[in-house]
Amino acid sequence: MTTVIQAKNLDLTYQTNDGPVDALKGVDLDINKGDFVSFIGPSGCGKTTFLRAIADLEQPTGGTLTVNGMTPEQARQSRAYGYVFQAAGLYPWRTIGGNIRLPLEIMGYPKSDMAKRVEEVLELVHLDGFEKKFPWQLSGGMQQRASIARALAFDADILLMDEPFGALDEIVRDHLNEQLLELWARTNKTIGFVTHSIPEAVYLSTKIVVMSPRPGRITDVIESPLPRERPLDIRDTPEFLEIAHRVREGLREGHAYDD
């Protein structure tokens, strides 16, 4: 297996007016090509910080972190990943097609290539025919799908997703979870996904990384035995519930660090 993201003894400390704050401490993790890895833990445990460190949006203060064998900065410069934020972050004055084209325009893609890529990624996220709509004309779930399409536009092998469905209602979230698994199966991207939801983490992932309260440590890494094709009703099976129980136990164990 090819390791695409590797953290070794990774630390990240913020300097604040009240003194240093340890966001990550001694994190060791390998993410292989094609993995779907969810990060779960309480608020402030460093899930998003770790994702941002991979994306070169935060700088570690100790240990090593590589992305495709490069530093995060080199990986960012080589456009190794797409990033999906908690909010869709679409520009309201641009159409959906215009929002998706934006990174391609910045990268200097030819117009003919841009049109082809926009068409392809809209089809991938089931938004065919919405290219000329504006963000305000779309529901919250559709806006997030457009945000995913924008992150997929330049066809990076890695997709980093920071709680993209956290603000959506459960029915929409379930639907988007199904669509995300379908997209992952079709593209074979390596996905890093931050969530607060145990069912979401178990349903989506090949590997679940359970993190403790600050300073963020990994308390468990669970390799999922579930098949890659997962209907929603797999969540009622004993295998699913067993993994969910182990995640819950890992979260409980992490709180022991507070003692």
N, C-alpha and C positions, 0 to 999 in steps of 0.2 A: 504493500500500500504506500502511496505517495503522501508524505506529510506536507500539508500546505501552510499550516499555522502552528508554530511551536513556541510555547512560553516555558522558560526555565528559571525557577526561583525569582519570579517577577514581583517587584515591589513598585508601588506608586504612592508617593506621599505629597500631599498638598501643603504648601506653606500658607497659613492664615494669620490674621492679627492675634488670634488666641493660641497660636502655636501650631506645630505640625499636625496634620491629620492623615493617618494611614488609610488609604482607600483600598489598596491591594497589598497582600503580604505573602510572599513565598508561593506564588501561583505557578504550578507545573501543569502543562496541558499540551497534548498533541491533537490536532484536528486533521483528519485525512481527507484526501480528495473525494468529493461526493458525499461527505458526511452532512447530516442535518443535525446541528448541535444547538440545543436550547440551554440557556443560562437562567437559572431560577434561584430566588433567594429573597429575603426581606428587603424593603426599601433601604437604600444606603449601603448595600452589601458589596458594591463594586461591579455589578453586572454590566451596566452601561459604561462604566469607566474602562472595563476590560475591552469592550467592543470598540470604544473610542480610541483606545491605545492601539488596537489592531489597525484602525483607520488613520493613525497618525494625527488624531485630534487631541490626544493627551500624550505626554512624554513620560515613560517609566523612569523611576529614580534608582532602580536596581534590577539586577538580573538581565536576561536577554529575551527578546521577542522577534521572531522572524515570520515573514509572510512570503511564501514562494521562495524561501531561501534568502530573501532580501530583508533589509531593515524596513519598518513600516513606512518611513519616508520614501525610500526607493520604490516600494510597492505602490504608494500613492501616486508617485510621478509616472510609474508605468501603467497606471489605471488598472490595477489588479482586482479591484472590487467596486461594487456599487453599494450605496448606503441608503437605507430607508429609515426615516426618522419617525418618532411617535406621531407627529402631526404630518399631514400630507405635504404641506409646504409648497403648494402650487401657486404660481403667480396668477392673480385673478384677471389681469389684463391680457394674459396669453391664453389661447385655446389649449385644449388638452394636447393636441398635436404639437403646438408651439412649446408647451412645457416639456414634452418628451424630447423635442429637438434641441433644447437648450444645451445640454452637455455636449451634444454632437457639434453644435455651432461653435462652442468654446474650443473643441478639439480640432476644428477645421475640416470636418467631413465634407466631401462633395455633396451638393444638393440632391443628386440622384440617389446616392447612398443613404442620405438622411430619410428621404421619403420611403425607401424600402425598409429601413430599420423601424421607423415609426409604425408602418403597416404591420410588420412582423410582431412587434412587442404588444401592440394593441390586440392582436389576435391571441397572443399568448395569455393575456389577462382578461380575455373575454370582453373587450371594449371596442370591438370592430364597429365602425360607423359613428364613433363618438369623437373623432379627431377634431371636428370643427366646433364642438361644444365648449363652453367655458366652465371652469371649475364650479361656479355657483349653480350651474344647471345639473350637477351630479350629486347623488347622495354621498354620505360620508364614506360608505364602503367602496363606492365607485371611485371616489377621489383617492383612497388609499391604493386601489388597484392601479390607478394612473401613476401614482408615486412609485409603485413597484415597477411599472413599465419604464419610467424614466431611469430608474436604477439599472434596468436590464438593457437600456438602449445601446450602450457601447460594448455589450457582450462580454463583460468581465466574468471570470470563472468563479469569483467569490461574491456572495450577496450577504451583507450585514444588515440585520433588521432589529431595530430597537423598539420593542413593544408596538408594532405597527397597528395592532387591532385592539389595543387596550381601551380605547375610548368608544368602541362600538358595542351595540347591544348583542346579547348572546346568540340570537338567531343569525344575525349578519356575520358574526365572528365565526360561528360553525361553518357557514357557507364559504367564507374566505379561507378558513383552515383547509377545507376540502380542495379548494382551487389552488392553494399554495402547494399542497402535496402533488397535485396533478402537474403544476408548473415545474416543480423540482424533478419529477419523474421524466418530464419531456426534455429538460435542459441539462440535467445532471450537474447543476451548480453545487458548490460547497456553501452551505448556509449556516451562519451564526445568528441565533434568534434569542432575543431577551424577552422574558415574560414573567408575570406574577402568577400565572394560572397553572396549577398542577395538571389538570386535564389537557390543556393546550400543549404543555411541554411533552407529556407522555404520548399524546396523539400524533404529534408532528415528528418526533425526533428519532434518530438512530442512536444518539448519545445525549444524555441529560447531565448537565453539570450543576450540582447543588452547591450553593455558596452560603457562607456564614455571615452574620452581621459584621459591620466594620470592626477591625480591619478585614477586608474581604479575603477569605480563604476558601479553598475548595474542600468541602467535607465529603463529597461522594461524586464519582463519575459512573453513571449507569449506562451500560451498553444495552440497548433495547433488543429483546428477542422477537418483537412483533414483525410481521411481514411488511414489506415496503408498501404494498397496496392495502390501504386501511379504510374500509367504510366507517362512517360515523358510529355505527352500532358496535364496533369493536370495543368501544368504551365501557360496554356492559360485560365484557368477558373477564373471567378470573385472572388471565394473564395481564390484562390492562390494569385491573384493580391492584394486583400484586406490585406492579411497578410504581403505581401512584402511592401505595403505602410506603414503599422504600423511599420515594422522594420526600414524603411527609416526615418520615423518621429522620432523614438526613437534615431537613430543615430544623427539626426539633433538636437534634444533636448539635447543630451549629450554634444554637442559642446557649449551649453549655459554656461557650467561650466567654460569655458575659459574667459567669460565676466568679 
